[in-house]
Amino acid sequence: MDKTLFRGRELAKQLVSFDGLRYARGITPTDIDAAFDFGNRLFVLLEVKHGMSQMPRGQEMCLERMCDNLSKQDPITGVNRRCLLMLAHDFHTEHPEEDVDASKCMVSKYRFDGVWRSPICDITVRAAIDKTLRMLGMLEYIV
């Protein structure tokens, strides 16, 4: 795995407490494991879970609403924006001290154009992003 993307590895071990950010009706913060912006034309949101863990319903609702709101025409530029939200699972990392390679995690479901779907075959996060970029004719982003 390319370690150059890790900055502040020691700080990453420090937990951030959100205890003071609880609101009425059970609203608490959620996290996103990764977010990409491909030229204001495609946004990608990624949530990775270990094993068969599922996304809590509150987190799912928050992320799907973000995705749907990003999938609109930009009011300033007129660019039609799209968003791909993926739930992926890490089945390979057995030890907590090992890094998880998000690119190799398997996509279990994804949201695109306002609909949740299941992949028709096994696909990694990297392959799903590349496939979406190709489908949208955004080949300049694929390395």
C-alpha positions in Angstrom: 0.0 0.0 0.0 1.3 3.5 -0.8 2.0 5.0 2.6 2.6 8.5 1.2 -1.1 9.4 1.6 -0.9 8.9 5.3 -0.1 12.1 7.2 0.1 12.2 11.0 -0.1 8.4 11.5 0.4 8.9 15.3 -2.3 11.6 15.5 -4.7 9.2 13.6 -4.6 6.9 16.6 -6.0 9.6 18.7 -9.8 9.5 19.0 -11.9 12.6 18.5 -14.8 12.8 21.0 -18.2 13.9 19.8 -19.9 13.6 23.2 -20.6 17.4 23.2 -22.3 17.2 19.9 -25.5 15.4 20.7 -28.8 17.0 19.7 -32.5 16.3 20.2 -34.2 13.4 18.3 -31.0 11.4 18.6 -29.0 13.4 16.2 -25.2 12.8 16.5 -22.3 13.2 14.1 -21.4 10.5 11.6 -18.2 10.0 9.7 -17.3 9.4 6.1 -14.3 7.2 5.4 -13.5 8.9 2.1 -14.8 11.7 -0.1 -13.7 12.6 -3.6 -14.5 15.6 -5.9 -13.7 14.9 -9.5 -13.9 18.4 -11.0 -17.3 19.3 -9.6 -18.8 16.6 -12.0 -18.6 13.5 -9.9 -18.5 13.2 -6.1 -17.7 9.9 -4.5 -18.6 9.1 -0.8 -17.2 5.9 0.7 -18.0 4.1 4.0 -16.0 1.0 4.8 -17.1 -1.5 7.4 -15.2 -4.5 8.8 -16.5 -8.0 7.9 -20.3 -8.0 7.6 -21.0 -5.0 9.8 -23.8 -2.9 8.5 -24.2 0.9 8.3 -26.4 2.2 11.1 -29.7 3.6 9.7 -28.9 7.2 10.8 -25.6 7.2 9.1 -27.1 5.7 5.9 -29.8 8.4 5.9 -27.3 11.2 6.3 -25.0 9.9 3.6 -27.8 9.2 1.1 -29.2 12.7 1.6 -25.7 14.1 1.0 -25.3 12.0 -2.1 -28.7 13.0 -3.5 -28.1 16.7 -2.8 -24.7 16.5 -4.5 -26.4 15.0 -7.6 -27.9 18.2 -8.9 -27.0 20.8 -11.5 -24.5 23.3 -10.1 -26.5 26.6 -9.9 -23.5 28.7 -10.8 -21.8 26.7 -13.6 -24.7 24.7 -14.9 -22.6 21.5 -14.7 -24.7 18.4 -14.1 -23.1 16.8 -11.0 -23.4 13.2 -10.1 -22.6 11.3 -6.8 -21.6 7.7 -6.1 -22.1 6.6 -2.5 -20.6 3.2 -1.7 -20.8 0.9 1.3 -17.8 -1.4 1.1 -16.5 -4.2 3.4 -13.0 -5.2 4.4 -12.8 -8.9 4.6 -9.0 -9.2 4.4 -7.6 -7.3 7.4 -7.5 -9.8 10.3 -5.4 -7.7 12.7 -6.4 -4.2 14.0 -2.8 -3.0 13.7 -2.8 -3.7 9.9 -3.9 -0.9 7.5 -7.0 -1.4 5.5 -6.5 -0.9 1.8 -9.8 0.8 0.9 -9.1 0.3 -2.9 -9.4 -3.5 -2.4 -12.5 -3.5 -0.2 -15.6 -5.1 -1.8 -18.6 -2.9 -2.6 -21.7 -4.4 -1.1 -24.2 -1.7 -2.2 -24.0 1.7 -3.8 -26.3 4.7 -4.4 -26.3 6.4 -7.8 -28.9 8.6 -9.4 -31.0 8.5 -6.2 -31.3 4.7 -6.0 -29.6 2.0 -3.9 -28.3 -0.9 -5.9 -26.3 -4.1 -5.4 -23.4 -4.8 -7.7 -24.2 -7.4 -10.3 -20.8 -9.0 -9.6 -18.0 -8.7 -7.1 -16.3 -5.4 -7.5 -13.6 -3.5 -5.5 -13.9 0.2 -4.6 -11.2 1.1 -7.1 -12.8 -0.8 -9.9 -16.2 0.8 -9.1 -14.8 4.3 -9.2 -12.9 3.6 -12.4 -16.0 2.1 -14.0 -18.1 5.2 -13.0 -15.5 7.5 -14.4 -15.4 5.6 -17.7 -19.2 5.6 -17.9 -19.3 9.4 -17.5 -16.5 9.9 -20.0 -14.1 11.2 -17.4 -11.0 9.2 -18.5 -8.6 12.0 -17.6 -8.9 11.1 -13.9 -7.9 7.4 -14.3 -4.3 6.7 -13.6 
